[in-house]
């Protein structure tokens, strides 16, 4: 059974109020004009009549003001109803499917996230001879960010050997203040242990999705890096 739309009676009532207010305003205007003409024609001969006409004019003016307020209210209600009906519903932004990208597209997407969140001098440098760096950037507070991107499937975790190769170049060769390894998969336990000792941030698939959707801060605001490794006690591990 189809139920009638609840907004239809409201629109009808609003239209009747608008028509009534317009008619009332027209009557008031005509009455004021007639009264003024009569008062002007007989003011010298009938002073009392002119006084009565002025009183009538005052009453008509008050009625006209009330009609004007009603008209304005009716138009406002109509505009509000139309605005409610015309407002489009916000569309949900679908999450980015990083697993559907190839390696080059994934590196470009990570670089775009860095630029979106305020990094400058963002470069995609992945490829043969990159020595472990796929994205280079300068964070908003001036630190050098070095990112390695691993677009792996859900059954292929980033292992300790991956972290060791990256850890051997990110600080000494690329001069990283912050080193991060971002993957579409997950990390093994030994990989996270090495990252904690070496001061490398690890972002798995869930952490990447949270960063991409704005639900988590970017890696350079999550701690870690060369300075943290020197202080000791640092365990960046996986942000997920």
C-alpha positions as CSV (number, residue, x, y, z in Angstrom):
1,X,0.0,0.0,0.0
2,X,1.5,3.3,-1.1
3,X,1.3,6.0,1.6
4,X,0.6,9.6,0.5
5,X,3.5,12.0,0.8
6,X,3.2,14.0,4.1
7,X,4.5,17.2,2.5
8,X,1.6,17.6,-0.1
9,X,-0.9,19.0,2.4
10,X,1.7,21.5,3.6
11,X,2.2,22.8,0.1
12,X,-1.5,23.2,-0.4
13,X,-2.0,25.1,2.9
14,X,1.0,27.3,2.0
15,X,-0.5,28.2,-1.4
16,X,-3.9,29.1,0.1
17,X,-2.2,31.3,2.7
18,X,-0.2,33.1,0.0
19,X,-3.3,33.7,-2.1
20,X,-5.3,35.0,0.9
21,X,-2.5,37.4,1.8
22,X,-2.3,38.8,-1.7
23,X,-6.0,39.3,-1.9
24,X,-6.0,41.1,1.5
25,X,-3.2,43.3,0.5
26,X,-5.0,44.3,-2.7
27,X,-8.1,45.2,-0.8
28,X,-6.2,47.3,1.7
29,X,-4.4,49.2,-1.1
30,X,-7.7,50.0,-2.9
31,X,-9.3,51.1,0.4
32,X,-6.5,53.4,1.2
33,X,-6.7,55.0,-2.2
34,X,-10.4,55.6,-2.0
35,X,-10.2,57.0,1.5
36,X,-7.5,59.5,0.5
37,X,-9.5,60.7,-2.4
38,X,-12.7,61.1,-0.4
39,X,-10.8,63.0,2.4
40,X,-9.1,65.3,0.0
41,X,-12.4,66.2,-1.8
42,X,-14.4,67.0,1.4
43,X,-11.8,68.2,3.9
44,X,-12.9,71.9,3.8
45,X,-16.7,71.2,3.9
46,X,-16.7,68.4,6.4
47,X,-13.8,68.5,8.8
48,X,-15.4,65.8,11.0
49,X,-15.7,63.5,7.9
50,X,-12.0,64.1,7.1
51,X,-11.1,63.0,10.7
52,X,-13.1,59.9,10.3
53,X,-11.4,59.2,7.0
54,X,-8.0,59.6,8.6
55,X,-9.0,57.2,11.4
56,X,-10.1,54.7,8.8
57,X,-6.8,55.2,7.0
58,X,-4.9,54.3,10.1
59,X,-6.9,51.2,10.6
60,X,-6.4,50.2,7.0
61,X,-2.6,50.8,7.3
62,X,-2.4,48.5,10.4
63,X,-4.3,45.8,8.5
64,X,-2.0,46.2,5.5
65,X,1.0,45.7,7.7
66,X,-0.4,42.6,9.2
67,X,-1.2,41.3,5.6
68,X,2.4,42.1,4.6
69,X,3.8,40.1,7.5
70,X,1.5,37.2,6.6
71,X,2.6,37.4,3.0
72,X,6.2,37.4,3.9
73,X,5.7,34.4,6.2
74,X,3.9,32.5,3.5
75,X,6.6,33.1,0.9
76,X,9.2,32.2,3.5
77,X,7.4,28.9,4.3
78,X,7.1,28.1,0.5
79,X,10.8,28.9,0.0
80,X,11.8,26.7,2.9
81,X,9.7,23.8,1.7
82,X,11.2,24.1,-1.8
83,X,14.7,24.3,-0.2
84,X,14.1,21.1,1.8
85,X,12.9,19.3,-1.3
86,X,15.7,20.5,-3.5
87,X,18.6,19.8,-1.1
88,X,20.6,16.9,-2.6
89,X,21.6,14.1,-0.3
90,X,25.3,13.8,0.2
91,X,27.0,11.1,-1.7
92,X,29.3,8.7,0.1
93,X,32.8,8.7,-1.2
94,X,33.8,5.1,-2.0
95,X,37.1,3.9,-0.5
96,X,40.1,3.6,-2.8
97,X,40.9,0.1,-3.9
98,X,44.7,0.1,-3.7
99,X,44.9,-3.6,-4.5
100,X,43.5,-3.0,-8.0
101,X,46.4,-0.8,-8.9
102,X,49.7,-1.9,-10.4
103,X,53.0,-1.1,-8.6
104,X,53.5,2.2,-10.4
105,X,49.9,3.4,-9.8
106,X,50.3,2.4,-6.1
107,X,53.4,4.5,-5.7
108,X,51.7,7.5,-7.4
109,X,48.7,7.1,-5.1
110,X,51.0,7.2,-2.0
111,X,52.7,10.3,-3.4
112,X,49.4,11.9,-3.9
113,X,48.4,11.2,-0.2
114,X,51.6,12.8,0.9
115,X,51.0,15.9,-1.2
116,X,47.3,16.0,-0.1
117,X,48.4,16.2,3.6
118,X,50.9,19.0,3.1
119,X,54.2,17.5,1.9
120,X,56.3,19.4,-0.6
121,X,59.0,18.3,-3.1
122,X,57.1,15.0,-3.5
123,X,58.8,12.7,-6.0
124,X,58.0,9.1,-7.2
125,X,61.5,7.5,-7.6
126,X,60.6,3.8,-7.6
127,X,62.1,1.6,-10.2
128,X,65.4,-0.1,-11.1
129,X,68.2,1.2,-9.0
130,X,65.9,3.1,-6.5
131,X,67.8,1.6,-3.5
132,X,64.6,0.9,-1.6
133,X,63.0,4.3,-2.0
134,X,59.7,4.7,-3.9
135,X,58.5,8.1,-2.7
136,X,60.6,11.0,-1.4
137,X,59.0,14.1,0.1
138,X,59.5,16.9,2.6
139,X,56.9,16.9,5.5
140,X,55.1,20.2,6.5
141,X,57.6,20.6,9.3
142,X,60.6,20.3,7.1
143,X,61.7,16.6,7.6
144,X,62.7,14.3,4.9
145,X,60.3,11.5,4.3
146,X,61.3,8.2,2.6
147,X,58.6,5.7,1.7
148,X,58.8,2.2,0.3
149,X,55.6,0.8,-1.3
150,X,54.7,-2.9,-1.3
151,X,51.6,-3.7,-3.3
152,X,51.1,-7.3,-2.1
153,X,48.1,-9.5,-2.0
154,X,46.4,-10.4,1.3
155,X,48.3,-13.7,1.5
156,X,51.7,-12.2,0.8
157,X,52.9,-10.5,4.0
158,X,55.9,-8.1,4.1
159,X,58.7,-10.0,5.7
160,X,61.8,-9.2,7.8
161,X,64.1,-9.4,4.7
162,X,62.0,-6.6,3.1
163,X,62.4,-4.4,6.2
164,X,66.1,-5.1,6.4
165,X,66.8,-4.1,2.8
166,X,64.8,-0.9,3.3
167,X,66.4,-0.2,6.7
168,X,69.8,-0.5,5.2
169,X,69.3,2.4,2.8
170,X,66.5,4.6,4.0
171,X,68.6,6.5,6.6
172,X,72.2,6.2,5.4
173,X,71.6,6.5,1.6
174,X,68.4,8.6,1.3
175,X,68.9,10.6,4.5
176,X,65.5,9.9,5.9
177,X,64.2,11.7,9.0
178,X,61.1,9.5,8.8
179,X,61.1,6.1,7.0
180,X,57.8,4.3,6.3
181,X,56.9,1.1,4.6
182,X,53.3,1.1,3.2
183,X,51.7,-2.1,2.0
184,X,48.3,-3.3,0.8
185,X,48.9,-6.5,2.8
186,X,50.3,-7.1,6.3
187,X,53.6,-7.6,8.1
188,X,55.1,-10.7,9.7
189,X,56.1,-10.7,13.4
190,X,59.8,-10.6,12.7
191,X,59.3,-7.7,10.2
192,X,57.6,-5.6,12.9
193,X,60.3,-6.4,15.4
194,X,63.0,-5.2,13.0
195,X,60.9,-2.1,12.3
196,X,60.6,-1.3,16.0
197,X,64.4,-1.6,16.5
198,X,65.2,0.3,13.3
199,X,62.7,3.2,13.7
200,X,60.7,2.4,10.6
201,X,57.0,3.0,10.4
202,X,54.9,0.2,9.1
203,X,51.4,0.9,7.6
204,X,49.4,-2.2,6.7
205,X,46.2,-2.3,4.6
206,X,44.0,-1.1,7.4
207,X,46.3,1.7,8.4
208,X,46.6,2.8,4.8
209,X,42.8,2.9,4.4
210,X,42.5,5.0,7.6
211,X,45.1,7.4,6.4
212,X,43.5,7.6,2.9
213,X,40.0,8.2,4.4
214,X,41.1,10.8,6.9
215,X,40.5,8.5,9.9
216,X,44.2,8.5,11.0
217,X,47.0,11.1,10.8
218,X,49.7,10.8,8.1
219,X,52.8,8.7,9.0
220,X,55.0,11.7,9.8
221,X,52.6,12.6,12.7
222,X,52.6,9.1,14.2
223,X,56.1,9.3,15.6
224,X,59.1,7.2,14.7
225,X,62.0,7.9,12.3
226,X,65.7,8.3,12.8
227,X,65.4,10.7,15.8
228,X,63.1,8.2,17.6
229,X,65.4,5.3,16.9
230,X,68.3,7.2,18.5
231,X,66.3,7.9,21.6
232,X,65.6,4.2,22.1
233,X,62.5,2.5,23.3
234,X,60.8,3.2,20.0
235,X,58.4,0.6,18.6
236,X,56.7,2.1,15.5
237,X,55.5,-1.3,14.4
238,X,52.3,-1.5,12.4
239,X,49.7,1.2,12.5
240,X,46.5,-0.6,11.9
